[in-house]
Amino acid sequence: MLPVGRAGERVNALLWKVRTTLADRPGALAALAGRCGENGVNILSLQIFPHLGSVTDEVLLSVPGNWDAEEVRALVAASGGDLVAVGRCSERDLVDAPTKYLRTALQLLDRPYALAEALGELLGVDGSAQGGDEEDVLSVEVEGSSAEVKRPVPFTEVERARAAVLTEFARWALSRSEPDGDIVDAPCPVSPLGATATVRRAGPSDATVVRRLHERCSTETLSRRFHSPTTRLSRRWERRLLEPDGGASFVAAVGDEVVGMVVIAPYEDDVVEVGVLVEDGWQRKGIGSTLLHAAATHAAGLQKTAMFAIMEPDNRALLPTIRRCGLQCHVRTVDGTAHVTIPLTRFTGDARNTRAEPAAPRYTAETSDPPVAVRIG
């Protein structure tokens, strides 16, 4: 027997989100509304997802505080509902669907890489819903960055269509932060005309030029690399960057100066952590992708299967950099930062057929001065 609440009572009421499938016939939803009214349950919002022969309804219910999930489920099932999924929710879930989708689009303008996180919040992927035994999967991909959104409640075709549109929007938002194609506007503040940045293996003898590189970088650039405010490089950090235990480092040099650096170090099992730093005036010229390519070649030669990086929310350069050197990645948002995994199985070339030698292959990224459009790679 269902517990009975007093109609109109708001004291100790709890909010529940319920998704159920009803027959596609007149009066089916009215039966649910009538049963809710009889038990003092108020329907606060409703979304309808039509199918052939049936309709999936998502309702937010204000339920007497002495009810639990099974009692809410029993109420809906007694009203003709099938495949009932129940989860607690809050007042913020009362925002109507168009407003939520528009708000998500605004967020993606600033953080297009956080598509999976945004869809998770939008589609109620919070782990509280009690549905079937198996999780349904929604896969999304933005410029080589792929992710999966999972929940125990099946995604409707309407939700998948909406997710596809938001994915296209995220791709467009990401493209706004990139130059068109491989054409880069390339001001070269320290190089002579036609200078070439050469990527080579780094070592202890590079301590002075690496220190000067960090001194020339802005606070914002250093924060994106080290994930905390950094004003100077300590001797201990110099050694960790130039001689990473079990790893390797590469620098991009122009003449006697270093304008970029990449470091790989063991992370877990057959995965290495990677970090890239490029001096402000040399960014968006192909230096970062060239460094990353060198790191990937070396890691693949060591039989590593993936590289891992942590990306700050305001870092719009890393994903295009990964894509430009022929790699793809998977992005997962954790505590406001993006955890990026870069598989090496699709890495172009056959570096994995041989072990890496101490002397790394050399790569170049051409630059020019004065500012002109330069094709890189």
Beta strands, then each sheet from edge to edge (+ up, - down):
strand 1: 14-23
strand 2: 42-50
strand 3: 54-63
strand 4: 82-88
strand 5: 136-142
strand 6: 145-151
strand 7: 183-185
strand 8: 196-201
strand 9: 248-254
strand 10: 257-268
strand 11: 271-278
strand 12: 306-311
strand 13: 329-334
strand 14: 337-343
strand 15: 363-366
strand 16: 373-375
sheet 1: 2+ 3- 1+ 4-
sheet 2: 5+ 6- 13- 14+ 12- 11- 10+ 9- 8+ 15-
sheet 3: 7+ 16-
end
